[in-house]
């Protein structure tokens, strides 16, 4: 996606990071998450999409304008 599109991603952590690998916990921290239910709005960029691809089982993603 192009960063000029104005789309943003609303990311919500749905599962705990307990028992996950350290890289996955670090990815959650980089996304601004860390607790179940925490929500963060991020720009729709390839870097963010790549991070989300590492933890799809822990988060829920919605596209917002």
C-alpha positions in Angstrom: 0.0 0.0 0.0 1.1 3.5 -0.6 1.5 5.8 2.4 -0.2 8.6 0.5 -3.5 6.7 0.4 -4.4 8.0 3.9 -5.4 4.6 5.2 -4.6 3.6 8.7 -4.7 0.3 10.5 -6.4 -0.1 13.8 -4.6 -2.9 15.6 -6.0 -4.6 18.7 -4.2 -7.3 20.7 -6.6 -10.2 21.2 -4.3 -12.8 22.8 -1.6 -12.8 25.5 2.1 -12.7 24.6 2.9 -15.2 27.4 4.6 -18.2 25.9 5.4 -16.5 22.6 8.9 -16.1 21.3 11.0 -13.0 22.2 10.8 -11.7 18.6 7.0 -11.8 18.7 6.9 -10.0 22.0 9.3 -7.4 20.6 7.0 -7.0 17.6 4.0 -6.4 19.8 6.0 -3.7 21.7 7.0 -2.1 18.4 3.4 -1.9 17.4 2.5 -0.1 20.7 0.8 -3.1 22.2 1.5 -5.2 25.2 -1.8 -6.1 26.9 -4.9 -7.9 25.8 -7.4 -5.3 24.5 -5.0 -2.6 23.9 -5.6 -0.7 20.6 -3.3 1.4 18.5 -3.8 3.2 15.2 -0.9 3.0 12.8 -0.2 4.2 9.2 -0.8 1.6 6.5 2.9 1.0 5.5 4.8 -2.0 4.3 6.9 -2.0 7.5 3.8 -2.2 9.6 2.2 -4.9 7.4 5.4 -6.9 7.8 5.2 -6.7 11.6 1.6 -7.7 11.6 2.4 -10.7 9.4 4.7 -11.9 12.3 1.9 -11.9 14.9 -1.4 -12.6 13.1 -2.5 -15.0 15.8 -2.2 -12.3 18.5 -3.8 -9.3 16.9 -6.9 -8.2 15.0 -6.6 -5.6 12.3 -9.1 -3.2 10.8 -8.5 -0.7 8.0 -9.8 2.8 8.8 -9.7 6.1 6.9 
